[in-house]
Amino acid sequence: MSQDKASLLDIVQAGQLILQFAHGLDREQLEADLRTQSAILYQIAIMGEATKRLSREFREQHPQAPWDDMAGM
């Protein structure tokens, strides 16, 4: 698997986990649940790191995505 494909897979999987962790929680519940907050923030960090591994060529081919913002997460 290419590095770009592996990185994209990491981004998608992290996003799916975030959705699972947050499912059924309203804002107040999430604010009170430090464990879930931590799990979500960890997945966001994974997304940021995976974005940094994407090749410059791939990012240039898909300029509509906010790559710099994602890498800064």
CHARMM-style PDB file with segment names, atoms N, HN, CA, C and O in Angstrom:
ATOM      1  N   MET     1       0.855  -1.178   0.000  1.00  0.00      PROA
ATOM      2  CA  MET     1       0.000   0.000   0.000  1.00  0.00      PROA
ATOM      3  C   MET     1       0.898   1.237   0.000  1.00  0.00      PROA
ATOM      4  O   MET     1       1.890   1.304   0.725  1.00  0.00      PROA
ATOM      5  N   SER     2       0.529   2.206  -0.823  1.00  0.00      PROA
ATOM      6  HN  SER     2      -0.277   2.151  -1.412  1.00  0.00      PROA
ATOM      7  CA  SER     2       1.338   3.421  -0.882  1.00  0.00      PROA
ATOM      8  C   SER     2       1.216   4.206   0.424  1.00  0.00      PROA
ATOM      9  O   SER     2       0.260   4.041   1.182  1.00  0.00      PROA
ATOM     10  N   GLN     3       2.201   5.055   0.664  1.00  0.00      PROA
ATOM     11  HN  GLN     3       2.977   5.189   0.048  1.00  0.00      PROA
ATOM     12  CA  GLN     3       2.197   5.885   1.867  1.00  0.00      PROA
ATOM     13  C   GLN     3       0.954   6.778   1.910  1.00  0.00      PROA
ATOM     14  O   GLN     3       0.358   6.959   2.972  1.00  0.00      PROA
ATOM     15  N   ASP     4       0.560   7.337   0.760  1.00  0.00      PROA
ATOM     16  HN  ASP     4       1.044   7.191  -0.103  1.00  0.00      PROA
ATOM     17  CA  ASP     4      -0.629   8.186   0.730  1.00  0.00      PROA
ATOM     18  C   ASP     4      -1.878   7.390   1.085  1.00  0.00      PROA
ATOM     19  O   ASP     4      -2.713   7.855   1.861  1.00  0.00      PROA
ATOM     20  N   LYS     5      -2.009   6.204   0.525  1.00  0.00      PROA
ATOM     21  HN  LYS     5      -1.331   5.826  -0.105  1.00  0.00      PROA
ATOM     22  CA  LYS     5      -3.191   5.391   0.834  1.00  0.00      PROA
ATOM     23  C   LYS     5      -3.225   5.009   2.302  1.00  0.00      PROA
ATOM     24  O   LYS     5      -4.284   5.044   2.928  1.00  0.00      PROA
ATOM     25  N   ALA     6      -2.084   4.647   2.855  1.00  0.00      PROA
ATOM     26  HN  ALA     6      -1.224   4.618   2.346  1.00  0.00      PROA
ATOM     27  CA  ALA     6      -2.022   4.284   4.274  1.00  0.00      PROA
ATOM     28  C   ALA     6      -2.387   5.480   5.148  1.00  0.00      PROA
ATOM     29  O   ALA     6      -3.095   5.332   6.144  1.00  0.00      PROA
ATOM     30  N   SER     7      -1.909   6.653   4.780  1.00  0.00      PROA
ATOM     31  HN  SER     7      -1.334   6.774   3.971  1.00  0.00      PROA
ATOM     32  CA  SER     7      -2.216   7.856   5.552  1.00  0.00      PROA
ATOM     33  C   SER     7      -3.692   8.208   5.463  1.00  0.00      PROA
ATOM     34  O   SER     7      -4.308   8.582   6.462  1.00  0.00      PROA
ATOM     35  N   LEU     8      -4.259   8.091   4.271  1.00  0.00      PROA
ATOM     36  HN  LEU     8      -3.760   7.788   3.460  1.00  0.00      PROA
ATOM     37  CA  LEU     8      -5.694   8.354   4.108  1.00  0.00      PROA
ATOM     38  C   LEU     8      -6.525   7.366   4.918  1.00  0.00      PROA
ATOM     39  O   LEU     8      -7.539   7.739   5.506  1.00  0.00      PROA
ATOM     40  N   LEU     9      -6.101   6.122   4.950  1.00  0.00      PROA
ATOM     41  HN  LEU     9      -5.277   5.818   4.472  1.00  0.00      PROA
ATOM     42  CA  LEU     9      -6.801   5.114   5.739  1.00  0.00      PROA
ATOM     43  C   LEU     9      -6.752   5.483   7.222  1.00  0.00      PROA
ATOM     44  O   LEU     9      -7.753   5.352   7.926  1.00  0.00      PROA
ATOM     45  N   ASP    10      -5.607   5.940   7.695  1.00  0.00      PROA
ATOM     46  HN  ASP    10      -4.793   6.047   7.123  1.00  0.00      PROA
ATOM     47  CA  ASP    10      -5.496   6.381   9.089  1.00  0.00      PROA
ATOM     48  C   ASP    10      -6.440   7.542   9.385  1.00  0.00      PROA
ATOM     49  O   ASP    10      -7.068   7.581  10.443  1.00  0.00      PROA
ATOM     50  N   ILE    11      -6.541   8.487   8.449  1.00  0.00      PROA
ATOM     51  HN  ILE    11      -6.031   8.455   7.589  1.00  0.00      PROA
ATOM     52  CA  ILE    11      -7.431   9.641   8.634  1.00  0.00      PROA
ATOM     53  C   ILE    11      -8.884   9.192   8.711  1.00  0.00      PROA
ATOM     54  O   ILE    11      -9.628   9.631   9.588  1.00  0.00      PROA
ATOM     55  N   VAL    12      -9.284   8.323   7.799  1.00  0.00      PROA
ATOM     56  HN  VAL    12      -8.680   7.966   7.087  1.00  0.00      PROA
ATOM     57  CA  VAL    12     -10.673   7.842   7.774  1.00  0.00      PROA
ATOM     58  C   VAL    12     -10.985   7.047   9.037  1.00  0.00      PROA
ATOM     59  O   VAL    12     -12.037   7.241   9.647  1.00  0.00      PROA
ATOM     60  N   GLN    13     -10.089   6.163   9.429  1.00  0.00      PROA
ATOM     61  HN  GLN    13      -9.235   6.006   8.933  1.00  0.00      PROA
ATOM     62  CA  GLN    13     -10.334   5.352  10.615  1.00  0.00      PROA
ATOM     63  C   GLN    13     -10.419   6.214  11.871  1.00  0.00      PROA
ATOM     64  O   GLN    13     -11.249   5.957  12.743  1.00  0.00      PROA
ATOM     65  N   ALA    14      -9.577   7.223  11.968  1.00  0.00      PROA
ATOM     66  HN  ALA    14      -8.903   7.432  11.260  1.00  0.00      PROA
ATOM     67  CA  ALA    14      -9.637   8.127  13.120  1.00  0.00      PROA
ATOM     68  C   ALA    14     -10.970   8.876  13.131  1.00  0.00      PROA
ATOM     69  O   ALA    14     -11.577   9.045  14.188  1.00  0.00      PROA
ATOM     70  N   GLY    15     -11.420   9.320  11.975  1.00  0.00      PROA
ATOM     71  HN  GLY    15     -10.927   9.183  11.116  1.00  0.00      PROA
ATOM     72  CA  GLY    15     -12.715  10.000  11.892  1.00  0.00      PROA
ATOM     73  C   GLY    15     -13.862   9.101  12.292  1.00  0.00      PROA
ATOM     74  O   GLY    15     -14.791   9.534  12.975  1.00  0.00      PROA
ATOM     75  N   GLN    16     -13.801   7.853  11.872  1.00  0.00      PROA
ATOM     76  HN  GLN    16     -13.047   7.501  11.318  1.00  0.00      PROA
ATOM     77  CA  GLN    16     -14.848   6.897  12.249  1.00  0.00      PROA
ATOM     78  C   GLN    16     -14.863   6.668  13.756  1.00  0.00      PROA
ATOM     79  O   GLN    16     -15.931   6.589  14.363  1.00  0.00      PROA
ATOM     80  N   LEU    17     -13.695   6.561  14.356  1.00  0.00      PROA
ATOM     81  HN  LEU    17     -12.827   6.625  13.863  1.00  0.00      PROA
ATOM     82  CA  LEU    17     -13.637   6.380  15.810  1.00  0.00      PROA
ATOM     83  C   LEU    17     -14.186   7.598  16.541  1.00  0.00      PROA
ATOM     84  O   LEU    17     -14.890   7.458  17.541  1.00  0.00      PROA
ATOM     85  N   ILE    18     -13.870   8.786  16.049  1.00  0.00      PROA
ATOM     86  HN  ILE    18     -13.298   8.900  15.236  1.00  0.00      PROA
ATOM     87  CA  ILE    18     -14.407  10.005  16.667  1.00  0.00      PROA
ATOM     88  C   ILE    18     -15.929   9.965  16.652  1.00  0.00      PROA
ATOM     89  O   ILE    18     -16.571  10.271  17.657  1.00  0.00      PROA
ATOM     90  N   LEU    19     -16.502   9.591  15.521  1.00  0.00      PROA
ATOM     91  HN  LEU    19     -15.981   9.343  14.704  1.00  0.00      PROA
ATOM     92  CA  LEU    19     -17.958   9.516  15.425  1.00  0.00      PROA
ATOM     93  C   LEU    19     -18.523   8.473  16.398  1.00  0.00      PROA
ATOM     94  O   LEU    19     -19.561   8.703  17.019  1.00  0.00      PROA
ATOM     95  N   GLN    20     -17.850   7.342  16.529  1.00  0.00      PROA
ATOM     96  HN  GLN    20     -17.007   7.155  16.024  1.00  0.00      PROA
ATOM     97  CA  GLN    20     -18.296   6.309  17.461  1.00  0.00      PROA
ATOM     98  C   GLN    20     -18.235   6.816  18.902  1.00  0.00      PROA
ATOM     99  O   GLN    20     -19.171   6.622  19.678  1.00  0.00      PROA
ATOM    100  N   PHE    21     -17.124   7.468  19.251  1.00  0.00      PROA
ATOM    101  HN  PHE    21     -16.363   7.626  18.620  1.00  0.00      PROA
ATOM    102  CA  PHE    21     -16.949   7.943  20.620  1.00  0.00      PROA
ATOM    103  C   PHE    21     -17.991   8.997  20.993  1.00  0.00      PROA
ATOM    104  O   PHE    21     -18.471   9.033  22.126  1.00  0.00      PROA
ATOM    105  N   ALA    22     -18.337   9.854  20.028  1.00  0.00      PROA
ATOM    106  HN  ALA    22     -17.947   9.825  19.108  1.00  0.00      PROA
ATOM    107  CA  ALA    22     -19.252  10.962  20.306  1.00  0.00      PROA
ATOM    108  C   ALA    22     -20.717  10.590  20.111  1.00  0.00      PROA
ATOM    109  O   ALA    22     -21.603  11.357  20.488  1.00  0.00      PROA
ATOM    110  N   HSD    23     -20.982   9.435  19.532  1.00  0.00      PROA
ATOM    111  HN  HSD    23     -20.262   8.812  19.226  1.00  0.00      PROA
ATOM    112  CA  HSD    23     -22.356   9.034  19.212  1.00  0.00      PROA
ATOM    113  C   HSD    23     -23.245   9.062  20.460  1.00  0.00      PROA
ATOM    114  O   HSD    23     -22.920   8.478  21.494  1.00  0.00      PROA
ATOM    115  N   GLY    24     -24.358   9.750  20.328  1.00  0.00      PROA
ATOM    116  HN  GLY    24     -24.622  10.224  19.488  1.00  0.00      PROA
ATOM    117  CA  GLY    24     -25.353   9.789  21.397  1.00  0.00      PROA
ATOM    118  C   GLY    24     -25.060  10.776  22.505  1.00  0.00      PROA
ATOM    119  O   GLY    24     -25.853  10.910  23.437  1.00  0.00      PROA
ATOM    120  N   LEU    25     -23.940  11.468  22.425  1.00  0.00      PROA
ATOM    121  HN  LEU    25     -23.295  11.360  21.668  1.00  0.00      PROA
ATOM    122  CA  LEU    25     -23.601  12.437  23.465  1.00  0.00      PROA
ATOM    123  C   LEU    25     -23.982  13.839  23.013  1.00  0.00      PROA
ATOM    124  O   LEU    25     -23.723  14.231  21.876  1.00  0.00      PROA
ATOM    125  N   ASP    26     -24.597  14.585  23.914  1.00  0.00      PROA
ATOM    126  HN  ASP    26     -24.807  14.267  24.838  1.00  0.00      PROA
ATOM    127  CA  ASP    26     -24.814  15.996  23.610  1.00  0.00      PROA
ATOM    128  C   ASP    26     -23.619  16.782  24.150  1.00  0.00      PROA
ATOM    129  O   ASP    26     -22.727  16.211  24.777  1.00  0.00      PROA
ATOM    130  N   ARG    27     -23.607  18.057  23.911  1.00  0.00      PROA
ATOM    131  HN  ARG    27     -24.332  18.521  23.402  1.00  0.00      PROA
ATOM    132  CA  ARG    27     -22.461  18.891  24.294  1.00  0.00      PROA
ATOM    133  C   ARG    27     -22.173  18.806  25.792  1.00  0.00      PROA
ATOM    134  O   ARG    27     -21.017  18.678  26.194  1.00  0.00      PROA
ATOM    135  N   GLU    28     -23.199  18.875  26.605  1.00  0.00      PROA
ATOM    136  HN  GLU    28     -24.138  18.979  26.278  1.00  0.00      PROA
ATOM    137  CA  GLU    28     -23.008  18.834  28.060  1.00  0.00      PROA
ATOM    138  C   GLU    28     -22.413  17.498  28.497  1.00  0.00      PROA
ATOM    139  O   GLU    28     -21.521  17.457  29.345  1.00  0.00      PROA
ATOM    140  N   GLN    29     -22.902  16.425  27.926  1.00  0.00      PROA
ATOM    141  HN  GLN    29     -23.627  16.459  27.237  1.00  0.00      PROA
ATOM    142  CA  GLN    29     -22.379  15.110  28.279  1.00  0.00      PROA
ATOM    143  C   GLN    29     -20.914  14.986  27.884  1.00  0.00      PROA
ATOM    144  O   GLN    29     -20.101  14.456  28.642  1.00  0.00      PROA
ATOM    145  N   LEU    30     -20.582  15.476  26.697  1.00  0.00      PROA
ATOM    146  HN  LEU    30     -21.242  15.906  26.081  1.00  0.00      PROA
ATOM    147  CA  LEU    30     -19.199  15.406  26.237  1.00  0.00      PROA
ATOM    148  C   LEU    30     -18.298  16.264  27.117  1.00  0.00      PROA
ATOM    149  O   LEU    30     -17.186  15.853  27.450  1.00  0.00      PROA
ATOM    150  N   GLU    31     -18.763  17.445  27.495  1.00  0.00      PROA
ATOM    151  HN  GLU    31     -19.666  17.779  27.224  1.00  0.00      PROA
ATOM    152  CA  GLU    31     -17.960  18.312  28.352  1.00  0.00      PROA
ATOM    153  C   GLU    31     -17.691  17.673  29.711  1.00  0.00      PROA
ATOM    154  O   GLU    31     -16.660  17.943  30.327  1.00  0.00      PROA
ATOM    155  N   ALA    32     -18.598  16.838  30.179  1.00  0.00      PROA
ATOM    156  HN  ALA    32     -19.435  16.619  29.678  1.00  0.00      PROA
ATOM    157  CA  ALA    32     -18.448  16.184  31.480  1.00  0.00      PROA
ATOM    158  C   ALA    32     -17.654  14.883  31.412  1.00  0.00      PROA
ATOM    159  O   ALA    32     -17.295  14.329  32.451  1.00  0.00      PROA
ATOM    160  N   ASP    33     -17.377  14.392  30.220  1.00  0.00      PROA
ATOM    161  HN  ASP    33     -17.668  14.842  29.376  1.00  0.00      PROA
ATOM    162  CA  ASP    33     -16.733  13.095  30.050  1.00  0.00      PROA
ATOM    163  C   ASP    33     -15.287  13.268  29.579  1.00  0.00      PROA
ATOM    164  O   ASP    33     -15.014  13.286  28.378  1.00  0.00      PROA
ATOM    165  N   LEU    34     -14.379  13.394  30.524  1.00  0.00      PROA
ATOM    166  HN  LEU    34     -14.601  13.380  31.499  1.00  0.00      PROA
ATOM    167  CA  LEU    34     -12.978  13.637  30.189  1.00  0.00      PROA
ATOM    168  C   LEU    34     -12.347  12.470  29.444  1.00  0.00      PROA
ATOM    169  O   LEU    34     -11.460  12.677  28.616  1.00  0.00      PROA
ATOM    170  N   ARG    35     -12.779  11.273  29.719  1.00  0.00      PROA
ATOM    171  HN  ARG    35     -13.500  11.105  30.392  1.00  0.00      PROA
ATOM    172  CA  ARG    35     -12.223  10.105  29.031  1.00  0.00      PROA
ATOM    173  C   ARG    35     -12.559  10.151  27.533  1.00  0.00      PROA
ATOM    174  O   ARG    35     -11.699   9.902  26.688  1.00  0.00      PROA
ATOM    175  N   THR    36     -13.806  10.469  27.222  1.00  0.00      PROA
ATOM    176  HN  THR    36     -14.505  10.671  27.909  1.00  0.00      PROA
ATOM    177  CA  THR    36     -14.202  10.551  25.818  1.00  0.00      PROA
ATOM    178  C   THR    36     -13.529  11.740  25.144  1.00  0.00      PROA
ATOM    179  O   THR    36     -13.109  11.637  23.991  1.00  0.00      PROA
ATOM    180  N   GLN    37     -13.423  12.854  25.839  1.00  0.00      PROA
ATOM    181  HN  GLN    37     -13.765  12.937  26.775  1.00  0.00      PROA
ATOM    182  CA  GLN    37     -12.711  14.006  25.278  1.00  0.00      PROA
ATOM    183  C   GLN    37     -11.285  13.618  24.921  1.00  0.00      PROA
ATOM    184  O   GLN    37     -10.795  13.951  23.842  1.00  0.00      PROA
ATOM    185  N   SER    38     -10.627  12.919  25.825  1.00  0.00      PROA
ATOM    186  HN  SER    38     -11.025  12.649  26.702  1.00  0.00      PROA
ATOM    187  CA  SER    38      -9.245  12.511  25.591  1.00  0.00      PROA
ATOM    188  C   SER    38      -9.140  11.575  24.394  1.00  0.00      PROA
ATOM    189  O   SER    38      -8.234  11.715  23.573  1.00  0.00      PROA
ATOM    190  N   ALA    39     -10.051  10.634  24.293  1.00  0.00      PROA
ATOM    191  HN  ALA    39     -10.787  10.520  24.960  1.00  0.00      PROA
ATOM    192  CA  ALA    39     -10.041   9.694  23.169  1.00  0.00      PROA
ATOM    193  C   ALA    39     -10.251  10.424  21.843  1.00  0.00      PROA
ATOM    194  O   ALA    39      -9.591  10.116  20.851  1.00  0.00      PROA
ATOM    195  N   ILE    40     -11.153  11.371  21.827  1.00  0.00      PROA
ATOM    196  HN  ILE    40     -11.689  11.622  22.633  1.00  0.00      PROA
ATOM    197  CA  ILE    40     -11.423  12.137  20.610  1.00  0.00      PROA
ATOM    198  C   ILE    40     -10.213  12.993  20.240  1.00  0.00      PROA
ATOM    199  O   ILE    40      -9.819  13.043  19.074  1.00  0.00      PROA
ATOM    200  N   LEU    41      -9.628  13.659  21.220  1.00  0.00      PROA
ATOM    201  HN  LEU    41      -9.948  13.618  22.167  1.00  0.00      PROA
ATOM    202  CA  LEU    41      -8.461  14.491  20.938  1.00  0.00      PROA
ATOM    203  C   LEU    41      -7.290  13.658  20.430  1.00  0.00      PROA
ATOM    204  O   LEU    41      -6.533  14.114  19.572  1.00  0.00      PROA
ATOM    205  N   TYR    42      -7.134  12.454  20.945  1.00  0.00      PROA
ATOM    206  HN  TYR    42      -7.749  12.083  21.642  1.00  0.00      PROA
ATOM    207  CA  TYR    42      -6.073  11.571  20.464  1.00  0.00      PROA
ATOM    208  C   TYR    42      -6.287  11.230  18.991  1.00  0.00      PROA
ATOM    209  O   TYR    42      -5.333  11.227  18.212  1.00  0.00      PROA
ATOM    210  N   GLN    43      -7.521  10.945  18.607  1.00  0.00      PROA
ATOM    211  HN  GLN    43      -8.295  10.947  19.240  1.00  0.00      PROA
ATOM    212  CA  GLN    43      -7.819  10.626  17.209  1.00  0.00      PROA
ATOM    213  C   GLN    43      -7.615  11.843  16.308  1.00  0.00      PROA
ATOM    214  O   GLN    43      -7.182  11.701  15.165  1.00  0.00      PROA
ATOM    215  N   ILE    44      -7.922  13.023  16.810  1.00  0.00      PROA
ATOM    216  HN  ILE    44      -8.275  13.138  17.739  1.00  0.00      PROA
ATOM    217  CA  ILE    44      -7.671  14.244  16.043  1.00  0.00      PROA
ATOM    218  C   ILE    44      -6.167  14.408  15.809  1.00  0.00      PROA
ATOM    219  O   ILE    44      -5.743  14.793  14.720  1.00  0.00      PROA
ATOM    220  N   ALA    45      -5.368  14.115  16.834  1.00  0.00      PROA
ATOM    221  HN  ALA    45      -5.713  13.803  17.719  1.00  0.00      PROA
ATOM    222  CA  ALA    45      -3.913  14.186  16.681  1.00  0.00      PROA
ATOM    223  C   ALA    45      -3.429  13.175  15.644  1.00  0.00      PROA
ATOM    224  O   ALA    45      -2.531  13.472  14.857  1.00  0.00      PROA
ATOM    225  N   ILE    46      -4.020  11.988  15.643  1.00  0.00      PROA
ATOM    226  HN  ILE    46      -4.750  11.746  16.282  1.00  0.00      PROA
ATOM    227  CA  ILE    46      -3.665  10.977  14.641  1.00  0.00      PROA
ATOM    228  C   ILE    46      -3.980  11.499  13.244  1.00  0.00      PROA
ATOM    229  O   ILE    46      -3.191  11.312  12.318  1.00  0.00      PROA
ATOM    230  N   MET    47      -5.124  12.148  13.089  1.00  0.00      PROA
ATOM    231  HN  MET    47      -5.766  12.300  13.841  1.00  0.00      PROA
ATOM    232  CA  MET    47      -5.483  12.710  11.789  1.00  0.00      PROA
ATOM    233  C   MET    47      -4.457  13.759  11.354  1.00  0.00      PROA
ATOM    234  O   MET    47      -4.057  13.789  10.189  1.00  0.00      PROA
ATOM    235  N   GLY    48      -4.036  14.606  12.269  1.00  0.00      PROA
ATOM    236  HN  GLY    48      -4.360  14.582  13.215  1.00  0.00      PROA
ATOM    237  CA  GLY    48      -3.053  15.623  11.943  1.00  0.00      PROA
ATOM    238  C   GLY    48      -1.726  15.022  11.519  1.00  0.00      PROA
ATOM    239  O   GLY    48      -1.124  15.460  10.539  1.00  0.00      PROA
ATOM    240  N   GLU    49      -1.272  14.021  12.253  1.00  0.00      PROA
ATOM    241  HN  GLU    49      -1.761  13.665  13.049  1.00  0.00      PROA
ATOM    242  CA  GLU    49       0.001  13.376  11.912  1.00  0.00      PROA
ATOM    243  C   GLU    49      -0.091  12.633  10.578  1.00  0.00      PROA
ATOM    244  O   GLU    49       0.848  12.668   9.782  1.00  0.00      PROA
ATOM    245  N   ALA    50      -1.211  11.968  10.335  1.00  0.00      PROA
ATOM    246  HN  ALA    50      -1.974  11.940  10.982  1.00  0.00      PROA
ATOM    247  CA  ALA    50      -1.387  11.252   9.063  1.00  0.00      PROA
ATOM    248  C   ALA    50      -1.414  12.232   7.895  1.00  0.00      PROA
ATOM    249  O   ALA    50      -0.907  11.924   6.817  1.00  0.00      PROA
ATOM    250  N   THR    51      -1.994  13.395   8.100  1.00  0.00      PROA
ATOM    251  HN  THR    51      -2.406  13.645   8.976  1.00  0.00      PROA
ATOM    252  CA  THR    51      -2.030  14.422   7.055  1.00  0.00      PROA
ATOM    253  C   THR    51      -0.620  14.865   6.699  1.00  0.00      PROA
ATOM    254  O   THR    51      -0.314  15.090   5.528  1.00  0.00      PROA
ATOM    255  N   LYS    52       0.237  14.990   7.703  1.00  0.00      PROA
ATOM    256  HN  LYS    52      -0.012  14.807   8.654  1.00  0.00      PROA
ATOM    257  CA  LYS    52       1.621  15.404   7.453  1.00  0.00      PROA
ATOM    258  C   LYS    52       2.379  14.370   6.630  1.00  0.00      PROA
ATOM    259  O   LYS    52       3.347  14.717   5.953  1.00  0.00      PROA
ATOM    260  N   ARG    53       1.960  13.114   6.674  1.00  0.00      PROA
ATOM    261  HN  ARG    53       1.174  12.833   7.224  1.00  0.00      PROA
ATOM    262  CA  ARG    53       2.639  12.058   5.915  1.00  0.00      PROA
ATOM    263  C   ARG    53       2.212  12.011   4.449  1.00  0.00      PROA
ATOM    264  O   ARG    53       2.861  11.348   3.640  1.00  0.00      PROA
ATOM    265  N   LEU    54       1.130  12.705   4.098  1.00  0.00      PROA
ATOM    266  HN  LEU    54       0.603  13.244   4.755  1.00  0.00      PROA
ATOM    267  CA  LEU    54       0.696  12.720   2.697  1.00  0.00      PROA
ATOM    268  C   LEU    54       1.734  13.436   1.841  1.00  0.00      PROA
ATOM    269  O   LEU    54       2.316  14.437   2.256  1.00  0.00      PROA
ATOM    270  N   SER    55       1.952  12.919   0.668  1.00  0.00      PROA
ATOM    271  HN  SER    55       1.479  12.105   0.330  1.00  0.00      PROA
ATOM    272  CA  SER    55       2.933  13.537  -0.219  1.00  0.00      PROA
ATOM    273  C   SER    55       2.463  14.926  -0.671  1.00  0.00      PROA
ATOM    274  O   SER    55       1.267  15.214  -0.724  1.00  0.00      PROA
ATOM    275  N   ARG    56       3.433  15.763  -0.989  1.00  0.00      PROA
ATOM    276  HN  ARG    56       4.404  15.529  -0.946  1.00  0.00      PROA
ATOM    277  CA  ARG    56       3.113  17.096  -1.501  1.00  0.00      PROA
ATOM    278  C   ARG    56       2.309  16.975  -2.791  1.00  0.00      PROA
ATOM    279  O   ARG    56       1.380  17.748  -3.024  1.00  0.00      PROA
ATOM    280  N   GLU    57       2.672  15.998  -3.631  1.00  0.00      PROA
ATOM    281  HN  GLU    57       3.427  15.370  -3.441  1.00  0.00      PROA
ATOM    282  CA  GLU    57       1.965  15.797  -4.898  1.00  0.00      PROA
ATOM    283  C   GLU    57       0.483  15.484  -4.661  1.00  0.00      PROA
ATOM    284  O   GLU    57      -0.390  16.018  -5.345  1.00  0.00      PROA
ATOM    285  N   PHE    58       0.214  14.623  -3.693  1.00  0.00      PROA
ATOM    286  HN  PHE    58       0.923  14.189  -3.137  1.00  0.00      PROA
ATOM    287  CA  PHE    58      -1.182  14.278  -3.402  1.00  0.00      PROA
ATOM    288  C   PHE    58      -1.947  15.514  -2.930  1.00  0.00      PROA
ATOM    289  O   PHE    58      -3.056  15.781  -3.392  1.00  0.00      PROA
ATOM    290  N   ARG    59      -1.347  16.260  -2.011  1.00  0.00      PROA
ATOM    291  HN  ARG    59      -0.446  16.043  -1.635  1.00  0.00      PROA
ATOM    292  CA  ARG    59      -2.018  17.458  -1.489  1.00  0.00      PROA
ATOM    293  C   ARG    59      -2.248  18.489  -2.587  1.00  0.00      PROA
ATOM    294  O   ARG    59      -3.276  19.166  -2.597  1.00  0.00      PROA
ATOM    295  N   GLU    60      -1.304  18.611  -3.504  1.00  0.00      PROA
ATOM    296  HN  GLU    60      -0.469  18.061  -3.495  1.00  0.00      PROA
ATOM    297  CA  GLU    60      -1.466  19.556  -4.613  1.00  0.00      PROA
ATOM    298  C   GLU    60      -2.547  19.100  -5.584  1.00  0.00      PROA
ATOM    299  O   GLU    60      -3.204  19.933  -6.208  1.00  0.00      PROA
ATOM    300  N   GLN    61      -2.741  17.794  -5.719  1.00  0.00      PROA
ATOM    301  HN  GLN    61      -2.207  17.118  -5.212  1.00  0.00      PROA
ATOM    302  CA  GLN    61      -3.795  17.263  -6.594  1.00  0.00      PROA
ATOM    303  C   GLN    61      -5.184  17.450  -5.990  1.00  0.00      PROA
ATOM    304  O   GLN    61      -6.186  17.344  -6.699  1.00  0.00      PROA
ATOM    305  N   HSD    62      -5.254  17.724  -4.699  1.00  0.00      PROA
ATOM    306  HN  HSD    62      -4.440  17.810  -4.123  1.00  0.00      PROA
ATOM    307  CA  HSD    62      -6.526  17.877  -3.994  1.00  0.00      PROA
ATOM    308  C   HSD    62      -6.517  19.172  -3.180  1.00  0.00      PROA
ATOM    309  O   HSD    62      -6.572  19.142  -1.951  1.00  0.00      PROA
ATOM    310  N   PRO    63      -6.446  20.305  -3.874  1.00  0.00      PROA
ATOM    311  CA  PRO    63      -6.312  21.592  -3.172  1.00  0.00      PROA
ATOM    312  C   PRO    63      -7.569  22.023  -2.407  1.00  0.00      PROA
ATOM    313  O   PRO    63      -7.515  22.953  -1.602  1.00  0.00      PROA
ATOM    314  N   GLN    64      -8.684  21.358  -2.654  1.00  0.00      PROA
ATOM    315  HN  GLN    64      -8.728  20.603  -3.308  1.00  0.00      PROA
ATOM    316  CA  GLN    64      -9.922  21.737  -1.972  1.00  0.00      PROA
ATOM    317  C   GLN    64      -9.914  21.362  -0.488  1.00  0.00      PROA
ATOM    318  O   GLN    64     -10.685  21.917   0.295  1.00  0.00      PROA
ATOM    319  N   ALA    65      -9.055  20.435  -0.105  1.00  0.00      PROA
ATOM    320  HN  ALA    65      -8.429  19.984  -0.741  1.00  0.00      PROA
ATOM    321  CA  ALA    65      -8.970  20.024   1.301  1.00  0.00      PROA
ATOM    322  C   ALA    65      -8.070  21.004   2.060  1.00  0.00      PROA
ATOM    323  O   ALA    65      -7.064  21.463   1.519  1.00  0.00      PROA
ATOM    324  N   PRO    66      -8.420  21.325   3.292  1.00  0.00      PROA
ATOM    325  CA  PRO    66      -7.604  22.254   4.090  1.00  0.00      PROA
ATOM    326  C   PRO    66      -6.414  21.543   4.750  1.00  0.00      PROA
ATOM    327  O   PRO    66      -6.369  21.399   5.972  1.00  0.00      PROA
ATOM    328  N   TRP    67      -5.452  21.102   3.931  1.00  0.00      PROA
ATOM    329  HN  TRP    67      -5.488  21.218   2.938  1.00  0.00      PROA
ATOM    330  CA  TRP    67      -4.352  20.263   4.427  1.00  0.00      PROA
ATOM    331  C   TRP    67      -3.558  20.932   5.538  1.00  0.00      PROA
ATOM    332  O   TRP    67      -3.218  20.283   6.527  1.00  0.00      PROA
ATOM    333  N   ASP    68      -3.260  22.205   5.395  1.00  0.00      PROA
ATOM    334  HN  ASP    68      -3.537  22.733   4.591  1.00  0.00      PROA
ATOM    335  CA  ASP    68      -2.469  22.883   6.431  1.00  0.00      PROA
ATOM    336  C   ASP    68      -3.215  22.933   7.759  1.00  0.00      PROA
ATOM    337  O   ASP    68      -2.622  22.738   8.820  1.00  0.00      PROA
ATOM    338  N   ASP    69      -4.506  23.192   7.695  1.00  0.00      PROA
ATOM    339  HN  ASP    69      -4.987  23.350   6.833  1.00  0.00      PROA
ATOM    340  CA  ASP    69      -5.315  23.200   8.913  1.00  0.00      PROA
ATOM    341  C   ASP    69      -5.346  21.811   9.547  1.00  0.00      PROA
ATOM    342  O   ASP    69      -5.230  21.671  10.764  1.00  0.00      PROA
ATOM    343  N   MET    70      -5.503  20.790   8.711  1.00  0.00      PROA
ATOM    344  HN  MET    70      -5.598  20.903   7.722  1.00  0.00      PROA
ATOM    345  CA  MET    70      -5.557  19.421   9.225  1.00  0.00      PROA
ATOM    346  C   MET    70      -4.220  19.022   9.846  1.00  0.00      PROA
ATOM    347  O   MET    70      -4.183  18.379  10.895  1.00  0.00      PROA
ATOM    348  N   ALA    71      -3.136  19.405   9.198  1.00  0.00      PROA
ATOM    349  HN  ALA    71      -3.167  19.928   8.346  1.00  0.00      PROA
ATOM    350  CA  ALA    71      -1.812  19.054   9.722  1.00  0.00      PROA
ATOM    351  C   ALA    71      -1.540  19.735  11.044  1.00  0.00      PROA
ATOM    352  O   ALA    71      -0.741  19.251  11.845  1.00  0.00      PROA
ATOM    353  N   GLY    72      -2.201  20.860  11.278  1.00  0.00      PROA
ATOM    354  HN  GLY    72      -2.850  21.253  10.627  1.00  0.00      PROA
ATOM    355  CA  GLY    72      -2.002  21.599  12.518  1.00  0.00      PROA
ATOM    356  C   GLY    72      -2.840  21.113  13.687  1.00  0.00      PROA
ATOM    357  O   GLY    72      -2.799  21.698  14.770  1.00  0.00      PROA
ATOM    358  N   MET    73      -3.590  20.061  13.480  1.00  0.00      PROA
ATOM    359  HN  MET    73      -3.624  19.586  12.600  1.00  0.00      PROA
ATOM    360  CA  MET    73      -4.462  19.572  14.553  1.00  0.00      PROA
ATOM    361  C   MET    73      -3.663  18.783  15.578  1.00  0.00      PROA
ATOM    362  OT1 MET    73      -4.227  18.292  16.556  1.00  0.00      PROA
TER     363      MET     73
END
